[in-house]
Amino acid sequence: MQKQKVITILGPTASGKSALGVYLAKKMGSSIISGDAFQVYQGMDIGTAKVSRSEMEGVPHYLVDCFHPTESYSAAMFAEKASHYIEIENNSGRIPFIVGGTGLYIEGLLAGFEFRDKGSTRQHWMDLYEKEGIAGLIAAAKNIPTIKEIPQDKQRLIRSLELATDNKSQQAGRAADLVYKGPVIGISMDREKLYERINLRVEHMFEQGLEQEVRALLASGIPADAQAFKGIGYKEMLAYIRGELSLYGAKELIKKNTRHFAKRQLTWFRHMPYIQWIERSDTEDNSWYEQAEQLIYTYYSM
């Protein structure tokens, strides 16, 4: 059976992958499927750095603004929906782009992980958490070689454990092992420059009204324990609203947590050996777009 085609662009937060994706998809007359765990949520635009309508430049985007903040979203749901949209686009003669930075979601889709809703598996890890806390989950994860990066967040850690222990598929180590046919392009850049971009992005979020966005979500009835509020930017602002942090403290913590998140993303991606990396050396120079174009052209010319 012939593999369906998809082009993947991934990279750490604030690396410019969304803009690159729009540029390439527009040039190819294609579409974008978001590979982000939080941009699916409606009304959560600033804290997720969601691509705006004007920034989309007319390029169709899937899995953006399609879930209510009270709904749950998982790697299994992403894989199911993304594969559906890939099929639709391929049947229309187009090669869509997966653009995002959520490693578990994207790797699960590309490598064909079998996500199965077995309540017993999840309950096992929930029971372990109740007995031994987060330390028990971390200890279990350290003994599972397929878990490359151990999340410190309870929900993410339990999802990682579920995936690793309720999954028949082996991790794909080569491009030939992947479910889909297409290049997987990763954006790399100098760490300090990336951190500068992250800090500037957070400043911009506050200028845009991040606090007002969070207050509006709460006022609309979104509970503070909703999964959507687990994202960086939102959980810190909730702490500020509860009086646990100053506004300055919340801002600096968001910067710190986002930098740490970018580091974890890169660690995850480095264990995906089929990624073809392009170097973003100059933040003001878009010549690196040409590197991505060349990789795509070369891949489909072979």
N, C-alpha and C positions, 0 to 999 in steps of 0.2 A: 504494500500500500504506500502510495506516494505521500511524503510528509507535507503538511501545510506550511506555509511560509510566514515568518514574522521576523521583524528586525527589532532587536532589543538595545536600548540605551539606558545604562545605569551609572550611578555614581553617588558620591556622598551628597548630603544636603548642601545647598548653596553652590554647587559646582557648575551650574548652568545647563543641566541636562534638559530641563523643560524647554528653554529657548532653542537649544540645538534640535530637539525633537520636532518642534513646530517648524523650524527652518527646513528640515529634511522632508517632513511629511508634506508640507506645502509644495515643495519642489517636485515631489513624486506624485502629487495628487492623491495622497493617502490619508490615513487617520491615526489617532493616538489612543491607546488603551492605557490608562493610568495604573502604574504599579506601586501605588502609595496606599498605606493602610488607613490614612485619615482624610485624604482629599475627597473621599466618597461622601462625606457628611455635609448636609445642607446647612448653610448659615455659619459654617466654620471656615472662613475664607482667609482671614489675616493670619491666624496662628498656624495654619497649615501651609502658608505661602502658596495658596492655590492659584493656578494660572487663571488670569482674568479673561473675560470674553474678548476684550481688545487684544490681549496677548496671544489668544488662540489664533488670531488672524484668519478666521474662517475655517480652520482645520477642525473637523469633527473630533470630539473627545468622548471616550467611553469611560465609565466608572469614575465620573466626577459629578458631585452634587446629586447623587441618586439614592442616598440612604438618609433616613431621619437620625438625628444624633442619639436617640434612645435605642436604635437597632444595633445588633452585634454584626461585626464583619470579621471574616476569618480568611486564612490562607486557602481553605477548601472552597469557600464561596468565591474568592478571587479566581482560583483556577477554573472553576466551573463557568463563571461568567466570561472570563477572558477568552477561554477556548471557544465559547459560543460566538464571540465577536470576531475572533480570528477566522472562524469558518465563514461567517457572513461576508467579511471583507475579501477573503480568498475567492469565494464564489462569485464575487463581483469583479474579479480580476485585479484586486488591489492587495498590496502587501502592507499590513498595518505595523505600527510601531508600538512596542511596550516601552514605556518611559517611566522610570521610578527609582526608588532607593530602598524599598522594603525587601531585603535579601531573601527572607524565608518565602515570601509570596512568589517572587520572580523565579527563584531557583526551583521551588515546588512545581511551578507551571512548566518550566523548560525541561526539567529532568523527569517529569511525569510521575511525581510522588502520588501514591494512592491514598487520598484522604478519605477515611471512612469514619462515619459518625458512630463510634462504639462508645456508648455511655460508660461501660465498665472500665474502659481505659482511662477516660478522664476522671472518673470517680476514684480510681486507684491513686492518681496523683493528688487529687483533692484530699483524700483521706490521709495521705502522707504529709501533706501540708498542715492539716489539722493536728497531726501528732507531733511533727518535728519542725514545723515552720519552714521558712524560706531556706534555712540551712540544710534541711533534709532534701529539698528539691535540688539544691546546688550539688550536694554530695552525689545524688543519683545521676545528675547530668554529667558529672566528671567521669563517670564510669561508662558513658555511652560515647564511643568514638565518633559517631556521625554528628554529634552536637559540637560544632566547631567554636561557637561563641555562646557563652552562657549568659542569658539575660538576667538582670537583677530584679526586674519587675515580675511579680507573681504570675500575672496572666500570660505574659509572653513566655515565661519559663515553662509553665504548664503546657502551653501550645507546642513548644519545642519538644518537650518530653512525649507528648501525644504523637507528634509526627514521627519521632525517632523509633517509637516502640509499637506503633500501629500502622506500619507501612512496609509493604513487600518490596517496593522498588529500591534498588541500590542507587546511590548517588552517581550522577553522571560525571565522568572524569574527562571525557573527550567530547568535542563537538558532535562527533558521529553518534554519540550515545543520546543526544538530545531528542526530544519528541518532535520539535519543529525544525524546519530548515531555514537558516538565516544567521547572520552575524550577531554576536553579542558584544557590544561595544561599551567599554568602561572609560569613564573620564577620570583622569589622574591630574593632580596639580600640586604645587608646592604646599606643604602643610601650613606654613605660616600665612600664605596668601589665602588659603581656604578659611582659616580661622578669622582673618580680617573680614572676609566676605560674610561669614556667619555673624560676627559682631555687628556689622553694618546692617545686615538684614534684620536682626532683632531690634536695633534702634528704629529702623523703618517701620517695623510692626507696631511699635508703641506710638509712633507719629501717626500711623494710619488709624489707630483706635483699638488696639488689642483689648484693653481693659473694657471698653464699651461693648465690644463684641461678646466677651465672656459674660458681662452683666446682662446683656440682652438675651443670651441663651438661657441663663438662670431664670430670668423674668418670664421667659416663654414656657417654663415648666420643665426644662431639662434637669434631671437630678444630678447632683454633684458627683455621684458615683457611676454615672454613665460611662460606657467604654470610650466614647468619643472624647471625654475629658481626661483620659489617661495620656494623651499626647503631650509632648513637650510644648510648653507655652501656656497650655490650659491648666495643667495641674499646679504650676507655679503661681499663676494668676488667682486660682482658687485659694491658695494659701495666703496670698496677699489680701483677698477679699475677706477671708476669715480672721484677718488680723495677725497671722503668724509670720508675715514678712512685710518689710517696708516695700514701697513701690520700686525703689532703687535696688533693694535686695532681690526682689522677684526678677527684675530685668537682668541683673548680673547672673542669677542662678539659671535663667533661661539660656544665656550665652554659654555658660559653663556646661550645662547639660546637653546643649546642641553640639558643642565641640566634642564632647565625649561620645555622643551618638554618631557623629561623623567618623570618629575613629573606629567605633564598633562596626559601622557599615563597611569601611575599607577592609577590616579584618575578615569579615564575612566574604566579601567579594574576592579577596586574595585566595580563598579556598575554592573558587570556581575557575579551574584552570583553562576553560575554553573562552574566557573573556579576552578580547583583543583591546589592549589599552591604547588610548590616545592621550597625549600630554597637553594640558592647557597651561602653557608657560607664561603667557601674557594676558592678564585679565581684561585688557583693553583691545586685544587683537583677536579677531574671529577667524584667523587663518586656520585654526585647529578644526573648524567646521569642515575644511577641505580634507583633513585626515579621515574624518568619519565618512565623507562621501566616497573617498577612494576605497575604504574598506568594504563598503557596500557594493561598489562597482566591481571590485576584484572578486568578492565572494560569488556574486551571481554570474560572473563571466567564466568561472571555472567549469 
